[in-house]
Amino acid sequence: MSTPESKPAQASAFAPLRGRVFAVLWAATIIGNVGSFMRDVASAWLVTDLSGAPAAVALVQAAATLPIFLLAIPAGVLSDILDRRKFLIAIQFLLGLVSLSLMLLSTAGLLSVSSLVALTFLGGIGAALMAPTWQAIVPELVEKPDLKSAVALNSLGINISRAIGPALGGLILATLGAGFTYGADVLSYVVVIAALIWWRRAPQADDALSERFTGAFIAGLRYARASRELHVVLLRAAVFFACASAVWALLPLVARNLLGGGAGFYGILLGAVGAGAIIGALLLPRLRARFDADGLLLLAGIVTAAVMATLALAPPQGIAVAILMLLGAAWIIALTTLNGVAQSILPNWVRGRALAVYLTVFNGAMTAGSLSWGTVAEAAGLRGTLVIAAGGLLVAAIVMHRVRLPAGEADLAPSNHWPEPLVASSVAPDRGPVLILIEYRVQATDREAFVAAIRRLAVARRRDGAHDWGITEDTADPETLVEWFVVSSWAEHLRQHKRVSKADADLQQQVRRFHLGDAPPVVRHFLDLRPTPA
């Protein structure tokens, strides 16, 4: 495993909790997630009563993750253009209604596989809307030096909930029934809504250039398509979670058929995962000091593969509980590492949308993996499927270790160094497309280095708004080179001015050093000449 050559001093793992707002919302999410895990335990166990087929069990898992795969990107757009606090409150109401419906149906004895899958799917819609929005508010609650610690604390909070919720849910399910378990989840949403109402989010300044849904959606996809650093994170996440999803999709059947446990024991297994995740989160600062992000992800893959292989041997229940703790530690290492890298490479203007792309890939891998492993289990059995998944994950972890994760150390704060475009008269915001020409004077001996530098700059142009880009030379004067790029509208180009980061400014400075003379490169803006109405 790789060790970082140099590491900055690690921020305190619990420093974000010094902020009152972060601490209150963090505690509320723990309570909310405890309720969600109780609900999930009840649903996962009930489906084994309603139908013991592996495909049916995996279908419930897929129903929970498929909406996030389908809707995370539109949800990310909404999180970037709506008031995130109000949006989260509305989502909590939706999730509360889903759990209330599950409570009423199970109490009346009317719950079926189809209704359970349908309501799980609705709950997945709520989760799809909530996930990118909740992650996107983290930078609003903490200072930048504490961001990675806040991300780790969020993962820790989820796994504290995982340690408490499944065990408590299994206990209530075994003693009082599914109706009471779902009812407890309804009460947890009341706590979360109250905390969100208490939070007085700083009002956002009115922005004449605020984005609309369609434009924001396109801008988010364009950024994701152009960001090579994000591509690496997405690839690593897709491969890891597609292989590792087997243990989650089949765990209810492993608990019942291989380990001979009941609902209470299944809850204990999930509680062990949560307890292990807490331990893993507490160890993360020390692990980060020793391993880089790639080393941490390799470690998580090896441990997860070993857990799946051991479960295939149908170990005694006590050993199963112990190795599920190892699974929890490995899972939080993988989640926190990938999520932390994703957060660190994203500017705030597109954070919700780009995180939604990450969540889409994550849940797409979990959904496809769950359905695939359920199908494999129908043919190869539980033991064979776990062995196959373990082998695949081990090979994938070793191969993907060569695809290095980005460091995420660039300064993505807006630089605001672009001057306002010169205009003869006011320009309508929706007028476009806009062609921007930047003229450089470059010596022939510097041309190759200049072109290499400006092609790196082209990536930033495309991320921030350009849908086409090129570099040309003057046939009459080969030392005159013109960079051009096209933006869809005048408003989008003005947004592009605000999106340029300090890291992009440094890259532009590297390009500028090849420009001859003291005067800056000449910049011109050209608007599409539309026919004048008769």
C-alpha positions in Angstrom: 0.0 0.0 0.0 1.2 3.5 -0.8 2.3 5.9 1.9 2.0 9.6 1.3 5.3 11.4 0.9 4.1 14.3 2.9 1.0 14.9 5.0 -0.3 18.2 6.4 -1.1 18.2 10.0 -4.4 16.4 10.7 -7.3 18.5 11.9 -9.0 17.2 15.0 -11.4 14.5 14.2 -14.1 16.1 16.4 -13.4 19.8 15.7 -16.6 20.3 13.7 -18.7 19.5 16.8 -17.5 22.7 18.4 -19.9 24.4 16.1 -23.4 24.4 17.6 -25.4 24.2 14.3 -23.3 21.3 13.0 -23.5 19.5 16.4 -27.3 19.8 16.6 -27.9 18.7 13.0 -25.4 15.9 13.4 -27.2 14.6 16.5 -30.5 14.9 14.7 -29.3 12.9 11.7 -28.1 10.1 14.1 -31.6 9.9 15.5 -33.2 10.0 12.0 -30.8 7.3 10.7 -31.5 5.1 13.8 -35.1 5.2 12.7 -34.2 4.5 9.1 -32.1 1.5 10.0 -35.0 0.2 12.2 -37.3 0.5 9.2 -34.8 -1.3 7.0 -34.4 -4.2 9.4 -38.1 -4.7 9.6 -38.5 -4.5 5.8 -35.5 -6.8 5.1 -36.8 -9.4 7.6 -40.4 -9.2 6.6 -39.6 -10.0 3.0 -37.9 -13.3 4.1 -41.2 -14.2 5.7 -43.3 -13.1 2.7 -40.9 -14.8 0.2 -37.7 -16.6 1.0 -36.4 -16.4 -2.6 -33.0 -14.7 -3.0 -34.3 -12.7 -5.9 -37.1 -11.2 -3.8 -34.8 -10.3 -1.0 -32.4 -8.6 -3.4 -35.4 -6.8 -5.1 -36.1 -5.0 -1.8 -32.5 -3.8 -1.7 -32.6 -2.7 -5.3 -35.9 -0.9 -4.7 -34.2 1.2 -2.1 -31.2 2.1 -4.2 -32.7 2.3 -7.7 -34.4 5.7 -7.1 -31.1 7.2 -6.0 -29.6 6.0 -9.2 -32.4 7.5 -11.3 -33.1 10.7 -9.4 -29.9 11.8 -7.6 -28.7 14.1 -10.4 -32.1 16.0 -10.6 -32.0 16.1 -6.8 -28.5 17.6 -6.9 -29.7 20.3 -9.3 -32.6 21.1 -6.9 -30.1 21.3 -4.0 -28.0 23.8 -5.9 -30.9 26.1 -7.0 -33.4 25.8 -4.0 -33.2 26.7 -0.4 -31.5 23.6 1.0 -33.0 23.9 4.4 -36.6 24.1 3.2 -36.0 21.3 0.7 -34.7 19.0 3.4 -37.8 19.7 5.6 -40.1 18.8 2.7 -38.2 15.5 2.1 -38.5 14.5 5.8 -42.2 14.9 5.6 -42.3 12.6 2.5 -40.2 9.9 4.3 -42.4 10.2 7.4 -45.5 9.5 5.3 -43.8 6.4 3.8 -43.0 4.9 7.2 -46.5 5.8 8.4 -48.0 3.8 5.5 -45.7 0.8 6.3 -46.8 1.0 9.9 -50.5 1.0 9.1 -50.3 -1.8 6.5 -48.2 -4.1 8.7 -50.4 -3.5 11.7 -53.5 -4.4 9.6 -51.7 -7.5 8.2 -52.0 -6.2 4.6 -48.4 -5.9 3.7 -47.3 -7.9 0.7 -44.1 -8.2 -1.3 -45.4 -5.8 -3.9 -46.5 -3.2 -1.5 -43.3 -3.5 0.5 -41.2 -3.0 -2.7 -43.4 -0.1 -3.8 -43.1 1.7 -0.5 -39.4 0.9 -0.3 -39.1 2.5 -3.7 -40.9 5.7 -2.5 -38.6 5.8 0.5 -35.7 5.5 -2.0 -37.1 8.5 -3.8 -36.9 10.5 -0.6 -33.4 9.3 0.1 -32.5 10.3 -3.5 -33.7 13.8 -2.9 -32.1 14.1 0.5 -28.6 12.6 0.0 -26.9 15.2 -2.2 -28.7 18.0 -0.4 -27.5 16.9 3.0 -24.0 16.4 1.8 -24.0 19.8 0.1 -24.8 21.7 3.3 -21.8 20.4 5.1 -19.4 23.2 3.8 -22.0 25.7 5.1 -21.7 24.4 8.6 -17.9 24.1 9.1 -14.8 26.0 8.1 -12.8 24.5 5.2 -10.0 23.1 7.4 -12.6 21.0 9.2 -14.4 19.8 6.0 -12.8 16.4 5.8 -13.3 15.9 9.5 -17.0 16.9 9.1 -17.4 14.3 6.3 -15.8 11.7 8.5 -18.1 12.6 11.3 -21.1 12.3 9.1 -20.0 8.8 8.2 -19.4 8.1 11.9 -22.9 9.4 12.7 -24.4 7.1 10.1 -22.5 4.1 11.6 -23.4 5.1 15.2 -27.0 4.8 13.9 -26.1 1.5 12.2 -24.8 0.2 15.5 -27.9 1.2 17.4 -30.7 1.1 14.8 -30.5 -2.5 13.6 -30.1 -4.0 17.0 -32.9 -1.9 18.5 -35.0 -2.5 15.4 -34.5 -6.3 15.6 -35.4 -6.2 19.3 -38.6 -4.2 18.7 -39.5 -6.4 15.7 -39.0 -9.6 17.7 -41.0 -8.4 20.8 -43.6 -5.9 19.5 -43.8 -6.5 15.8 -43.2 -4.5 12.6 -45.9 -1.9 13.3 -44.1 -0.6 16.3 -40.7 -0.7 14.5 -42.1 1.5 11.7 -43.8 3.7 14.2 -40.4 4.4 15.9 -39.1 5.5 12.5 -42.0 8.0 12.1 -41.0 9.6 15.4 -37.4 10.0 14.3 -38.5 12.2 11.4 -40.2 14.5 13.8 -36.8 15.1 15.6 -35.1 15.8 12.3 -37.8 18.2 11.1 -37.6 20.1 14.4 -33.8 20.4 14.1 -34.1 21.8 10.6 -36.7 24.3 11.6 -34.4 25.4 14.5 -31.5 26.0 12.1 -31.5 29.5 10.8 -29.7 29.2 7.6 -28.0 32.4 6.4 -30.2 34.0 3.7 -28.8 33.7 0.3 -28.2 37.0 -1.6 -30.5 37.6 -4.6 -28.6 36.7 -7.7 -29.7 38.0 -11.1 -27.7 35.1 -12.6 -29.4 32.4 -10.6 -29.8 29.2 -12.6 -33.0 27.5 -13.7 -33.5 23.8 -13.5 -32.8 22.9 -17.1 -29.7 25.1 -17.4 -28.4 24.0 -14.1 -29.0 20.3 -15.0 -27.0 20.7 -18.2 -24.2 22.6 -16.4 -23.9 19.9 -13.8 -23.6 17.2 -16.5 -21.1 19.2 -18.4 -19.0 19.7 -15.3 -19.1 15.9 -14.6 -18.2 15.1 -18.2 -15.2 17.4 -18.2 -13.8 16.8 -14.7 -11.1 14.1 -15.1 -10.6 14.0 -11.3 -14.2 13.2 -10.8 -14.0 10.5 -13.4 -11.4 8.7 -11.3 -13.5 8.9 -8.2 -16.5 7.6 -10.0 -14.6 4.7 -11.6 -13.1 3.6 -8.2 -16.5 3.8 -6.5 -18.3 1.9 -9.2 -15.9 -1.0 -9.2 -15.7 -1.3 -5.4 -19.4 -1.1 -4.6 -20.5 -3.3 -7.5 -18.4 -6.1 -6.0 -19.0 -5.3 -2.3 -22.8 -5.1 -2.8 -23.1 -8.9 -2.6 -22.7 -9.0 1.2 -25.5 -6.4 1.7 -27.9 -7.9 -0.8 -27.6 -11.4 0.7 -27.0 -10.7 4.4 -30.6 -11.4 5.5 -30.4 -14.9 3.9 -26.9 -15.4 5.2 -28.2 -14.6 8.7 -31.1 -17.0 8.4 -29.9 -19.8 6.2 -26.1 -20.0 6.7 -25.9 -18.8 10.3 -29.2 -20.1 11.6 -30.3 -16.8 13.2 -33.6 -15.0 13.6 -34.7 -11.4 13.4 -32.9 -10.5 16.6 -29.6 -12.0 15.4 -29.9 -10.2 12.0 -30.3 -7.0 13.9 -27.2 -7.9 16.0 -25.2 -8.5 12.8 -26.1 -5.1 11.4 -25.4 -3.6 14.8 -21.9 -5.2 14.7 -21.4 -3.6 11.3 -22.2 -0.2 12.9 -20.0 -0.8 15.9 -17.1 -1.8 13.6 -17.7 1.4 11.6 -17.4 3.5 14.7 -14.1 1.9 15.5 -13.0 2.3 11.9 -14.0 6.0 12.0 -12.0 6.6 15.2 -9.0 4.9 13.7 -9.2 6.9 10.5 -7.0 9.8 11.6 -4.2 7.4 12.4 -4.7 5.4 9.2 -4.6 8.6 7.1 -1.3 9.5 8.7 0.1 6.2 7.5 -1.7 5.5 4.2 -2.8 7.7 1.3 -6.4 7.5 -0.1 -5.4 4.7 -2.5 -3.9 2.7 0.3 -7.0 3.1 2.4 -9.2 1.9 -0.4 -7.0 -1.1 -1.1 -7.2 -2.0 2.6 -11.0 -1.7 2.6 -11.2 -4.0 -0.4 -9.0 -6.7 1.1 -10.8 -6.7 4.4 -14.3 -6.8 2.7 -13.3 -9.6 0.5 -11.9 -11.6 3.5 -15.2 -11.1 5.3 -17.3 -12.4 2.4 -15.1 -15.4 2.0 -15.3 -16.2 5.8 -19.1 -15.9 5.8 -19.2 -18.4 3.0 -17.8 -21.0 5.5 -20.9 -20.5 7.7 -18.8 -19.7 10.9 -20.3 -19.9 14.4 -22.5 -16.9 15.2 -20.0 -15.3 17.6 -17.3 -15.3 14.9 -19.8 -14.0 12.4 -20.5 -11.0 14.7 -16.8 -10.3 15.0 -16.1 -10.4 11.3 -19.1 -8.2 10.6 -17.4 -5.6 12.8 -14.4 -5.8 10.4 -16.8 -5.3 7.5 -18.1 -2.1 9.2 -14.6 -0.8 9.7 -13.7 -1.5 6.1 -17.0 0.0 4.8 -16.6 3.3 6.6 -13.0 3.5 5.4 -14.1 3.1 1.8 -17.1 5.5 2.1 -15.3 8.2 3.9 -12.2 8.0 1.6 -14.3 8.2 -1.6 -16.7 10.8 -0.2 -13.9 13.0 1.2 -12.0 13.0 -2.1 -15.2 13.8 -4.0 -15.9 16.7 -1.6 -12.4 18.1 -1.9 -12.3 18.3 -5.7 -15.7 20.1 -6.1 -16.3 23.8 -6.1 -19.4 25.0 -4.2 -21.4 26.2 -7.3 -21.8 22.6 -8.6 -21.2 20.7 -5.4 -24.8 19.3 -5.1 -25.0 18.3 -8.7 -21.5 16.6 -8.8 -22.1 14.8 -5.5 -25.4 13.6 -7.0 -23.4 12.1 -9.9 -21.2 10.4 -7.4 -24.3 9.1 -5.5 -25.8 8.0 -8.8 -22.8 5.9 -9.6 -22.6 4.6 -6.0 -26.3 3.5 -6.0 -26.2 2.3 -9.6 -23.4 0.0 -8.6 -25.2 -1.1 -5.5 -28.5 -1.7 -7.5 -26.9 -3.5 -10.4 -24.7 -5.5 -8.0 -27.7 -6.4 -5.7 -29.8 -7.7 -8.7 -26.8 -9.5 -10.2 -25.7 -11.2 -7.0 -29.3 -12.2 -6.3 -29.5 -13.8 -9.7 -26.1 -15.5 -9.2 -27.3 -16.8 -5.8 -30.3 -18.5 -7.5 -27.9 -20.6 -9.6 -24.7 -20.9 -7.5 -26.2 -20.7 -4.0 -25.2 -18.4 -1.1 -21.8 -19.9 -0.4 -20.7 -20.0 -4.1 -21.9 -16.4 -4.6 -20.0 -15.0 -1.6 -16.8 -16.8 -2.8 -17.2 -15.4 -6.3 -17.9 -11.9 -5.0 -14.9 -12.0 -2.6 -12.6 -13.1 -5.4 -13.8 -10.4 -7.8 -13.5 -7.7 -5.2 -9.9 -8.8 -4.3 -8.8 -8.7 -7.9 -10.6 -5.4 -8.5 -9.0 -3.8 -5.5 -5.5 -4.7 -6.6 -6.0 -3.7 -10.2 -7.8 -0.4 -9.4 -5.0 0.5 -6.9 -3.0 1.6 -10.0 -5.7 4.2 -10.9 -4.7 6.9 -8.5 -7.2 9.0 -6.7 -6.8 12.9 -6.9 -5.1 14.6 -4.0 -7.9 17.2 -3.7 -5.6 20.0 -2.5 -6.5 22.7 -5.1 -8.0 26.0 -3.9 -11.4 26.0 -5.5 -12.6 29.3 -4.0 -13.7 31.8 -6.7 -10.8 33.9 -7.9 -13.0 36.8 -9.3 -10.0 37.9 -11.4 -11.7 38.0 -14.8 -12.6 41.6 -15.7 -16.1 42.4 -16.7 -16.7 42.0 -20.4 -16.7 45.2 -22.4 -20.1 45.9 -24.0 -21.4 48.8 -26.2 -24.9 48.4 -24.8 -26.7 46.1 -22.4 -26.9 42.4 -23.5 -30.0 40.3 -22.8 -29.1 37.5 -20.4 -30.6 34.8 -22.7 -28.8 36.0 -25.8 -26.3 33.6 -27.3 -24.4 31.6 -28.0 -21.3 33.6 -27.1 -17.9 33.2 -28.8 -14.9 34.2 -26.8 -11.6 34.8 -28.5 -8.3 35.3 -26.6 -5.3 36.3 -28.7 -1.8 35.3 -27.6 1.6 36.1 -29.0 3.9 33.1 -28.6 7.4 32.4 -29.8 7.8 29.4 -32.1 10.2 27.8 -29.6 7.5 28.0 -26.9 4.6 26.8 -28.9 4.7 23.1 -27.8 4.8 24.0 -24.1 2.1 26.7 -24.6 -0.2 24.2 -26.3 0.3 21.6 -23.6 -0.5 24.2 -20.9 -3.6 25.6 -22.7 -5.0 22.2 -23.2 -5.0 21.7 -19.5 -6.8 25.1 -19.2 -9.4 23.8 -21.8 -10.6 21.3 -19.2 -11.4 24.1 -16.8 -13.1 26.1 -19.6 -15.4 23.1 -20.3 -16.1 22.4 -16.7 -17.2 26.0 -16.0 -19.5 26.5 -19.0 -17.9 26.1 -22.4 -19.5 23.5 -24.7 -16.8 23.8 -27.4 -13.2 24.9 -27.4 -10.2 25.2 -29.7 -6.8 26.8 -30.4 -6.0 28.2 -33.8 -3.1 30.0 -35.5 -2.9 33.0 -37.8 -1.9 31.9 -41.3 -0.2 35.3 -41.9 1.6 35.4 -38.5 2.2 31.9 -36.9 3.2 33.5 -33.6 -0.4 34.8 -33.2 -2.4 32.0 -31.6 -6.1 32.4 -30.8 -7.9 30.4 -28.1 -11.7 30.2 -28.7 -14.5 28.7 -26.7 -18.3 28.9 -27.0 -20.8 29.4 -24.2 -24.5 28.9 -24.5 -25.7 32.3 -23.4 -24.5 35.7 -22.1 -25.8 34.8 -18.6 -23.9 31.5 -18.7 -20.7 33.3 -19.6 -21.2 35.8 -16.7 -21.7 32.8 -14.4 -18.5 31.4 -15.9 -16.7 34.6 -14.6 -17.9 33.8 -11.1 -17.0 30.1 -11.3 -13.3 30.4 -12.1 -11.4 29.2 -9.1 -8.0 30.3 -7.7 -6.6 27.0 -8.9 -7.8 27.9 -12.4 -6.3 31.3 -12.1 -2.9 29.7 -11.4 -3.3 27.6 -14.5 -4.2 30.6 -16.5 -1.0 32.3 -15.2 1.0 29.4 -16.5 -0.4 30.0 -19.9 0.1 33.7 -19.7 3.8 33.4 -19.1 4.3 32.3 -22.7 2.6 35.5 -24.0 5.0 38.1 -25.4 4.9 41.7 -24.3 3.7 43.6 -21.3 0.1 44.0 -22.5 -2.3 41.2 -21.6 -3.8 38.9 -24.3 -6.6 40.6 -26.2 -10.0 39.2 -25.3 -13.1 39.7 -27.5 -16.7 38.6 -27.1 -18.9 37.9 -30.1 -22.7 37.3 -29.9 -24.7 35.3 -32.4 -26.3 37.8 -34.8 -30.0 36.8 -34.8 -32.3 38.1 -37.5 -34.2 41.2 -36.6 -38.0 40.6 -36.4 -39.9 42.3 -39.2 
